[in-house]
Amino acid sequence: MIHTSFSGRLVMLGFGSIGQGVLPLLLRHIAIPRENISIVTAEARGQEVAAEYGIGFTVEAVTRDNLRDVLIPRLRRGDFLLNLSVDVSSVELMKLCQELDVLYLDTVVEPWAGGYTDPALTPSQRSNYAMREEAIALREAAKGGPTSITAHGANPGLVSHFVKQALLDIARDTGTIIAPPPASDRAGWASIAQSLGVKVIHIAERDTQVADRPKKPGEFVNTWSVDGFVGEGCQPAELGWGTHEKALPPDGHRHGFGCDAAIYLMRPGASTRVRTWTPLEGPFHGFLITHNESISLADYYTVRDAAGNAVYRPTAHYAYHPCDDAVLSVHELAGKNWQMQPEKRLMTDEIVRGMDELGVLLMGHAKGAYWYGSRLTIEEARKLVPHNNATSLQVTVAVLAGVVWAIENPRRGVVESDEIDHDRALEICRPYLGEVVGVYSDWTPLQDRGALFPEDVDASDPWQFKNIRVG
Ligand code: NAD
């Protein structure tokens, strides 16, 4: 089905696992002349895929110095810059797109190369909180300007739409009568989450994809960007900080600037584990990797009193169990004090089985815990769209939905995922998500605790971060 048409030029910056996976979706669902699409990327990787679809391909790494020289000749008013690169500042690209009147979408707020691990920056300065603050600071000046969607992949991205659907499901199943507000009505959505008593939101993901060969010593293996994962894994652990939390973690810090919806822990996310739950996996430990949505969800769902004090906010964070070989890779990386392994492998054709179970787990409401999300197997992903695995397809279809939404809503300025109509996005994504299910659970982070050893838990409120964090 053709969702929309586009007569401008579309420049794809970066053509790694996500770029290659999204190209067939763009060509299938957006009426755009092939010659209007071009790719600019730092390496030859993916050149054969571009050639397969007849798309122009230029190898040119974008840097601080050449950004304008490379992009300005390729973009004019009404065009689209689709940023799927690593190591290029999202904020600089967004500024350029506002200046040139060009539509824009990315899937993370990416810093310039080295920005995630620059020892000259404080942990707060290299947090996603700080990067998001920089991106949303462009909002005011961008009002009424070309739509610039920040951080819309699977997570961040699609999961914001899952949260809204989950809230509506919980309201229905608890007999709470509500009319779904438009996405622009942030306060309306926040008051729904508050009235349902949602205390914690996890992005609860279990990737079970397995390759035909195991990880080798000295090799980092993952189902999506190795650089992207290692970069965010080495940032401080970050979480949206709920108003029900009784005490900051001993290593928890506030940033002291910006929206104040989130905190960071003085340690990398890839060494911070949390208890979570998905329907097929059951209880498991996930990494508390920092993500943009941990902050944007907490900010979007904040209710303030007349004096501006936050009176309601859910705790929100990622709880990620990557594929088993990536867990081994993280373990090895930590042992080397976060010095990257000499070899990297992005799992594609060698995957033989498994799925990505990716959803949101809303906790603390009248029905306990509710997981809503996608279960996509590698077999289904391959059948649905070439050049994808289960993980990438959940991202690439969300990129497609964001691009379509931006074309349909071209003058919205800077927009976060939570501000996009969830119905429209899910309508576009659903055919590519495998089984989309909502499942209630009586799981809590206190289940089966303390049987073998005494544990310091808060039995009076299972939904305290203290209980969720693995000590
Ligand atoms: P990848 O590592 O497979 O590919 C990155 C691409 O960027 C490569 O084509 C590389 O050549 C290009 N690149 C690197 N430096 C560049 C430069 N200076 N100029 C131009 N191009 C450059 O990564 P991927 O898995 O395709 O991920 C792409 C982006 O999407 C990353 O930022 C990643 O964090 C993000 N991502 C987001 C989600 C989500 O759900 N929101 C999921 C997966 C990936």
Residues whose N, C-alpha, C, O or C-beta is under 5 A from the ligand:
A	BS01	NAD	L13 G14 F15 G16 S17 I18 G19 V40 T41 A42 E43 E60 A61 V62 L84 S85 V86 D87 V88 T107 V108 E110 H152 G153 A154 N155 P156 W224 S225 V226 D227 G228 V395
